[in-house]
Amino acid sequence: MTSLKQGIINIIKSAITGEKLSLPEDFSVKEAITVAKKHQIINLFYYGALNCGISPSDPNMLSVFNIVCANISRNERQTYEYGRISEAFENHGIDYMPLKGLGIRKLFPREDMRIMGDIDILIRNGQYAEINSLMTELGYSDINESNHEHIWKKGQVIIELHKKLIPSYVKDYYKYFGDGWQFAQKVADGKTLHQMKAEDDYIYIFSHFAKHYRDSGIGIRHLVDIWVCRKEMKGLDYNYIYKELDKLHLKEFYCNVSKTVDALFENGENNRMTDTIADYIFESGPYGTKMRKLISNRANSANGSKTGEAMSIVFLPLENMQLEYPVLKKAPFLLPVFWIARGFRTLLFRKERIKKNVKQLEMVTDNDVKDYKEFMSYVGLDFYK
């Protein structure tokens, strides 16, 4: 591992544990800050750097102080807005369950160490008509609807209201999680607030990590999530966790990631596998790279071919087509007709998009797909239809 990466790891460890750790002699604070910004861990880095003896008056530290303060402010705003939304949901009988960062950030020494890009909440899609009215009353604008979520925004606060825990096009993981409500348990002191039991929450957090790792890559922030969850979620039933991860075909990958966490943060043994996973994560940025996404799409398309990927652009699954053509919600048997209509519409009005997609497909070779599948298989990840 390079001195830059080792220094960043030591700083992260110091932020979480409070222990002062030494940094490599040739460690560059300026270069490390660039990586921290890229991976969206600037507050975590800042507090850890102070613990490790880097002066707050260091020009590089001064250069990010305003970002740290802005992230603190954003965290407070997100907390306030989540409180308003949860109160509205409780008062109107709307079932909801906070996801991902909302719970994870409470495990950190300071909540703003775990920056959230948005607020993730699972809702029952059948209650969405009333939710729509409530969100509008709270000052939010409806931005977009995708396969698995409704996105709302007010100022800099983004709310992702999830219809399901995992998008249905991620077939192998969706088969296990479904919409997610079978894992929800009503919280005793809340009317409509739900949560998963700790083991299921941990499995979901790791499955989300695996999904992004396989799709296009995942950043350091999410690896730190796994480490912090392991440290702070006491008394987990790992027999149950391993059994469920086995159902998801994720047990091998989990064991490899756990060894990587140990090697990076717990003075565990380094080996080729842990170095491979760590390097891939460092190179990814917060949610991977465009090229990895293109290769992943090809690998997961019909037969992993360019033709299969091109066909999937037009012949979307029913649920995705229903977003574009709402009439299909009442008449799904018309799907083939609308596939044809979408094909003609794409040819007539979206020529530039077609050119762009063709150009992107040409960027990915069969060898890229082969190497990608072999790499994922090596770390314990495969596509299961």
Secondary structure, DSSP 8 states (H G I E B T S, - for coil): --HHHHHHHHHHHHHHH-------TT--HHHHHHHHHHTT-HHHHHHHHHHTT--TTSHHHHHHHHHHHHHHHHHHHHHHHHHHHHHHHHHTT--EEE-THHHHGGGSSSGGGS--SSEEEEE-GGGHHHHHHHHHHTT-EEEEE-SSEEEEEETTEEEEEESSSS-TTSHHHHHHHTTSGGGEEE-TT-SSBEEE-HHHHHHHHHHHHHHHHHHT---HHHHHHHHHHHHHSTT--HHHHHHHHHHTT-HHHHHHHHHHHHHHHS-----HHHHHHHHHHHHH-TT--HHHHHHHHHHHSGGG-HHHHHHHHHS--HHHHHHH-GGGGT-GGGHHHHHHHHHHHHHHH-HHHHHHHHHHHHHS-HHHHHHHHHHHHHHT-----
